[in-house]
Amino acid sequence: MSGLGYYDEQKIETIVRKYTKTQFDDAAKRDRAMIEAMGGVAAALKELTTEIKALRADLGPQKLEKPAKLAAPKTQKA
């Protein structure tokens, strides 16, 4: 018994321990859900990056050789 005489300290300790365990379990569930969500975001970003790199390769300037210059047309003197 406590100093006041009407609290059951063991019962209070048991309730607090149970409540604390429940809080930790809930926090762990939220953490797992957040980690899974972040993993999904990371996978989507990786896929998007791959697609953007492929688009840049397709649409970017190619390593083309310079075309041969044509001779300027000769002008006739009047």
ROLO-908811 format. One line per 3 residues: their letters; for each residue z, x, y of C-alpha. Coordinates in Angstrom, 3 decimals. Each point is the difference from the previous one (the first is absolute). Example, Ala and Ser with C-alpha at 12.3 -4.5 7.8 and 13.67 -1.06 7.14 Angstrom:
<pts>
AS> 7.800:12.300:-4.500 | -0.660:1.370:3.440
</pts>
This chain:
<pts>
MSG> 0.000:0.000:0.000 | -0.576:1.060:3.554 | 2.632:0.492:2.637
LGY> -0.438:-3.617:1.098 | 0.612:-1.288:-3.490 | -2.718:-2.629:-0.281
YDE> -3.196:2.064:-0.572 | -1.059:0.987:-3.483 | -1.311:3.479:0.734
QKI> -1.601:0.404:-3.434 | -1.878:-3.282:0.398 | -1.185:1.019:3.473
ETI> -1.073:3.410:-1.291 | -1.908:-1.630:-2.876 | -1.776:-2.393:2.376
VRK> -0.902:2.817:2.400 | -1.264:2.175:-2.863 | -2.115:-2.873:-1.356
YTK> -1.343:-0.820:3.470 | -0.810:3.668:0.657 | -1.810:0.318:-3.344
TQF> -2.019:-3.124:0.810 | -0.950:1.471:3.372 | -1.089:3.271:-1.600
DDA> -2.019:-1.845:-2.648 | -1.715:-2.121:2.658 | -0.727:3.089:2.084
AKR> -1.480:1.749:-3.036 | -2.292:-2.982:-0.669 | -1.176:0.009:3.610
DRA> -0.566:3.753:-0.143 | -2.103:-0.326:-3.161 | -2.076:-2.773:1.566
MIE> -0.553:2.085:3.136 | -0.992:3.066:-2.031 | -2.509:-2.074:-1.980
AMG> -1.439:-1.451:3.217 | -0.321:3.454:1.568 | -1.684:1.254:-3.165
GVA> -2.541:-2.817:0.327 | -0.624:0.873:3.638 | -0.449:3.679:-0.916
AAL> -2.489:-0.887:-2.727 | -1.964:-2.234:2.381 | -0.092:2.737:2.660
KEL> -1.194:2.532:-2.542 | -2.792:-2.334:-1.122 | -0.954:-0.751:3.611
TTE> -0.101:3.713:0.805 | -2.304:0.601:-2.950 | -2.318:-2.802:1.151
IKA> -0.078:1.311:3.573 | -0.839:3.507:-1.202 | -2.834:-1.421:-2.109
LRA> -1.327:-2.012:2.954 | 0.100:3.040:2.247 | -1.906:1.984:-2.587
DLG> -2.620:-2.775:-0.289 | -0.374:-0.720:3.717 | 0.617:3.424:1.498
PQK> -2.725:2.374:1.053 | -1.545:1.625:-2.950 | -0.693:3.672:-0.194
LEK> -3.655:-0.418:0.736 | -2.345:2.791:0.790 | -1.505:-0.180:3.440
PAK> -3.424:-1.598:-0.112 | -2.909:2.212:0.830 | -0.983:-0.267:3.630
LAA> -3.437:-1.321:0.610 | -2.231:1.764:2.434 | -0.236:-1.659:3.392
PKT> -3.258:-1.845:0.488 | -2.521:1.861:2.085 | -0.732:-1.612:3.306
QKA> -3.550:-0.182:1.256 | -0.667:1.349:3.434 | -1.973:-2.364:2.152
</pts>
